[in-house]
Amino acid sequence: MLALAVLVLAGCSDRLGEFRRALAAQDSATAALGQWCETRRIARPATIRAERITDALAPSAEVRGLLQAGAQDAIGYRHVRLSCGGTVLSVAHNWYLPARLTPAMNRALDTSDTPFGRVVAPLGFTRRRLEEVRGAVTGCPRGTILAHRGLLVGPDGAPFSLVIECYTRANLARR
């Protein structure tokens, strides 16, 4: 019985390592989740959708500092569940500077189920990884297996978004 438990845990650990590598290979979590969904056959087609969670979390002084935002700079907030098919793969908190996005991007973020990463992809951003934690961080739901904090930065080096991504156990399910 113990040997079976060790094999099951080893399988989950291997899948977690594979999942972590898939996330690390992309600056966009949306793109990484889309590829993961396709590779793992979570849903066909492997389309990532953002379901808005209607709450508001005011930006802290730390958020403002990381975004290099002045006291008068407006900061947007988007809290979503990212899913592929009917499977929730992550829950994300996203604080962003609307002034550093185009009007069309801001409109899409306010009115659509398009994930943030897909909306801002034309900016050619890179991700600065700030933290990775096995399990949950503050703001993550129960059952989170992996959490990331990161800054999305434009080609000019200016950050425009801070994300906290909480990845669900569904990412490790056998397919």
C-alpha positions as CSV (number, residue, x, y, z in Angstrom):
1,M,0.0,0.0,0.0
2,L,2.8,2.4,0.9
3,A,4.5,1.6,-2.5
4,L,1.3,2.5,-4.3
5,A,1.1,5.8,-2.4
6,V,4.7,6.6,-3.3
7,L,4.1,5.9,-7.0
8,V,1.0,8.1,-7.1
9,L,2.9,10.9,-5.4
10,A,5.8,10.5,-7.7
11,G,3.4,10.7,-10.7
12,C,1.9,14.0,-9.4
13,S,5.4,15.4,-8.7
14,D,6.5,14.6,-12.3
15,R,3.4,16.2,-13.7
16,L,4.0,19.3,-11.4
17,G,7.5,19.6,-12.7
18,E,6.4,19.3,-16.3
19,F,3.7,21.9,-15.6
20,R,6.2,24.3,-14.0
21,R,8.5,23.9,-17.0
22,A,5.6,24.7,-19.4
23,L,4.8,27.9,-17.4
24,A,8.4,28.9,-17.3
25,A,8.8,28.6,-21.0
26,Q,6.3,31.4,-21.7
27,D,6.0,35.0,-20.7
28,S,2.3,34.7,-21.1
29,A,0.4,32.4,-18.7
30,T,-2.5,32.5,-21.1
31,A,-0.3,31.1,-23.9
32,A,1.3,28.5,-21.5
33,L,-2.2,27.4,-20.3
34,G,-3.4,27.1,-23.9
35,Q,-0.5,24.9,-24.9
36,W,-0.9,22.8,-21.7
37,C,-4.6,22.4,-22.4
38,E,-3.8,21.2,-25.9
39,T,-1.0,18.9,-24.9
40,R,-2.9,17.4,-22.0
41,R,-6.1,17.1,-24.0
42,I,-8.1,18.9,-21.3
43,A,-10.5,20.2,-23.9
44,R,-11.0,20.5,-27.7
45,P,-10.6,23.1,-28.9
46,A,-8.0,24.3,-26.3
47,T,-9.4,27.8,-25.9
48,I,-8.6,29.7,-22.7
49,R,-11.5,31.9,-21.4
50,A,-11.5,34.4,-18.5
51,E,-14.6,34.3,-16.3
52,R,-14.7,37.5,-14.3
53,I,-15.1,37.3,-10.5
54,T,-16.9,40.5,-9.5
55,D,-15.0,41.9,-6.6
56,A,-12.5,44.7,-6.2
57,L,-9.2,44.6,-4.4
58,A,-7.7,48.0,-4.0
59,P,-4.0,48.3,-4.9
60,S,-1.7,48.2,-1.9
61,A,1.4,50.4,-1.6
62,E,3.4,47.4,-2.7
63,V,1.4,47.0,-5.8
64,R,1.8,50.8,-6.6
65,G,5.5,50.5,-6.0
66,L,6.0,47.4,-8.2
67,L,4.0,49.1,-11.0
68,Q,6.0,52.3,-10.5
69,A,2.7,54.1,-10.3
70,G,2.3,57.6,-8.9
71,A,-0.4,58.5,-6.3
72,Q,-2.6,59.9,-9.0
73,D,-2.2,57.0,-11.5
74,A,-5.4,54.9,-12.0
75,I,-4.9,51.2,-11.4
76,G,-7.3,48.7,-12.9
77,Y,-8.1,45.4,-11.3
78,R,-9.3,42.2,-12.9
79,H,-10.0,38.9,-11.0
80,V,-10.8,35.9,-13.2
81,R,-11.0,32.2,-13.4
82,L,-9.1,31.0,-16.5
83,S,-10.6,27.8,-17.9
84,C,-10.2,25.5,-20.9
85,G,-13.4,23.9,-21.8
86,G,-15.2,23.6,-18.4
87,T,-12.0,23.0,-16.5
88,V,-10.7,25.9,-14.3
89,L,-6.9,25.9,-14.6
90,S,-6.1,29.0,-12.6
91,V,-7.5,31.9,-10.7
92,A,-5.7,35.2,-11.3
93,H,-5.6,38.6,-9.7
94,N,-4.3,41.3,-12.0
95,W,-3.6,44.9,-11.2
96,Y,-2.7,47.0,-14.3
97,L,-2.1,50.5,-15.5
98,P,-4.8,51.4,-18.0
99,A,-2.8,54.4,-19.2
100,R,-0.1,52.1,-20.5
101,L,-2.6,50.1,-22.6
102,T,-4.5,51.1,-25.7
103,P,-8.1,52.2,-25.5
104,A,-9.1,49.0,-27.4
105,M,-7.2,46.9,-24.9
106,N,-8.9,48.6,-22.0
107,R,-12.3,48.1,-23.7
108,A,-11.6,44.4,-24.2
109,L,-10.6,44.0,-20.6
110,D,-13.8,45.7,-19.4
111,T,-16.2,43.9,-21.7
112,S,-15.0,40.5,-22.8
113,D,-14.0,37.1,-21.6
114,T,-10.6,37.4,-23.4
115,P,-7.7,36.6,-21.0
116,F,-5.4,39.5,-20.1
117,G,-2.4,37.9,-21.7
118,R,-4.1,37.6,-25.1
119,V,-5.4,41.2,-24.9
120,V,-2.0,42.7,-24.2
121,A,0.0,40.3,-26.4
122,P,0.5,43.1,-29.1
123,L,2.6,45.0,-26.6
124,G,5.4,42.3,-26.9
125,F,5.7,42.1,-23.1
126,T,8.1,40.0,-21.0
127,R,7.5,38.6,-17.6
128,R,9.6,39.3,-14.5
129,R,9.0,36.4,-12.2
130,L,8.9,37.6,-8.7
131,E,7.8,34.5,-6.7
132,E,6.8,30.9,-7.2
133,V,5.3,28.9,-4.3
134,R,4.1,25.3,-4.1
135,G,0.6,25.7,-2.8
136,A,-1.4,28.9,-2.2
137,V,-0.4,32.5,-1.4
138,T,-2.8,35.1,0.0
139,G,-5.7,35.5,-2.3
140,C,-5.5,32.0,-3.8
141,P,-8.4,29.6,-3.4
142,R,-8.3,26.3,-1.6
143,G,-6.8,23.5,-3.6
144,T,-4.1,25.8,-5.3
145,I,-1.1,23.6,-6.2
146,L,1.2,26.4,-7.4
147,A,1.2,30.2,-7.1
148,H,3.1,32.8,-9.2
149,R,3.6,36.5,-8.8
150,G,5.0,38.4,-11.7
151,L,5.3,41.7,-13.4
152,L,4.5,42.2,-17.1
153,V,6.9,44.7,-18.6
154,G,6.7,46.4,-22.0
155,P,9.6,46.7,-24.4
156,D,10.5,50.0,-22.8
157,G,11.1,48.3,-19.5
158,A,8.1,49.9,-17.8
159,P,5.9,47.5,-15.8
160,F,2.2,47.7,-16.7
161,S,0.7,44.7,-14.8
162,L,1.2,42.8,-11.6
163,V,-0.3,39.3,-11.6
164,I,-0.9,36.7,-8.9
165,E,-1.8,33.4,-10.5
166,C,-3.2,30.5,-8.5
167,Y,-3.0,27.2,-10.5
168,T,-5.5,24.4,-9.7
169,R,-5.1,20.7,-9.2
170,A,-7.0,20.2,-12.5
171,N,-3.7,20.9,-14.3
172,L,-2.2,17.6,-12.9
173,A,-5.2,15.3,-13.6
174,R,-4.4,12.2,-15.7
175,R,-5.7,12.4,-19.2
